Amino acid sequence: MMTRADRVLMAIVLCALPLLYLHIWTDQEPATMLRMQVADMDATVTPLTPDRHVQLAGPIGESIIEIRAGQARFLDSPCPGKVCVHSGWLREAGQLAACLPNRISIQLLGSRPRFDAINF
């Protein structure tokens, strides 16, 4: 059986959840840098300007990263499912796309990290 205090607490929690969501998930900043990781090599960090294509050689072939207008995406990759290509444009700091068969990942960086850690 719920008491009056339980109902008040439930109402407070239900009202606070949307506010927490807005505070945590919509406070996104534009990205300024792109971090590219290939297999076990050191990551490369590059600015999101000027517009260009970057070719990265992975274990199963060459992936092409397109950088344009402050955003980045996998333009082409030799992996079978092309999930990395279908992930589309990355626009905000913290977003990440990876071609796991080719062992290549890209992540947009801003002035402050969005996540503590990301695991594949």
N, C-alpha and C positions, 0 to 999 in steps of 0.2 A: 504494500500500500504506500502511495506517495504522500508525503507530508507537504504542507504549504511551502516550507523551505526548499524542498526538492523541486517543486514547480518553479519557484523564483530562480533557483540556480540553473535549471534547464532553460528558462527564458533568457537569462543573461548569456549563457553559452551560445544559444542559437542566434542571438543578436551579434555576438562578438565574432562568430565564424566568418561572415562576409567581410567584416572590417579587416580581419587578419589576412584573408585571401587577397583583398585589394592592396594591403600594405606590403605583403611579401611577394606576390607574383606579378603585380603590375608596375612595380618600381624598377623598370628596366632602362638601362642607359644604352646609347648607341655605341657600337664597337669602333675601336680605332686601330686595332692590330689583329693579325691572323697568325695563329700558331699551327704549324704543320708538322706532324709526326710521321715518320716512315720507319716501320719495323722497330728495330732496337737502336736506331741511330738517334743522335741528339735532335731535339726539336728545333725548328727554325721559326723565328718570329719575324714577321714583315708587316709594314703598314698596309692599310687597305686602299692606298692610293699609290700610284696611278692605276688606271684600268689595264689589266693584262691577263694573260694565261700563264699558268705555272705547270710544268710537267714534272711529275714525281714518279720515279721508277720504284715499283714494289716487287715482291717476290714472283707475282704472276703476270706482271706487265706494267704498262705506263698508265697512270691516272692523270687526268687534266683538271686542274682547278681554275675556275674563272673568278676573277676579282673585278667587280664593276660597281661604281657608285657607292662605295662604302659597305659592300656586302660581298659574300663569297658563296660558291657552290661547287660541287663535283660536276663538271661538264661531261666527262666521259671516264669510264673505268672498265677494266677487263673482267670484272667479276661477273658471275653468271646471273644473279638476280637483279643487279643494278639498284639495290636499295639505296646506296649512297647517292646516286644520281637522282632518284625519285624523292629524296629528302628535300630537295629544292634549295632556295636561297636562304642563307643564314644572315640575319640582319642585326640582331641584338647581342650584346656582350653575354657570354656564357653559353651560347648555342653551339652545338657540336654535331658533326656528321662524320661517319667512319665507314671505310670500305674494309671490313674485317678479313675477307679472303686475301686482299692485297696488302693488308696490314698498314693502312694509311688512315690517319684521322686529321681533321681540321677543326679548330675551335676559334671562335671570335673572342677577343679580349677587350676589356674596357679598363677604366681607371681603378675599379675595385672588383675582385672576383665575386661571381654570383653564387658559386657552390664551393664548399670545402673540398669535396672530392667527387669524382665520377668513376664508376667501375663499369667495365664491359662484361 
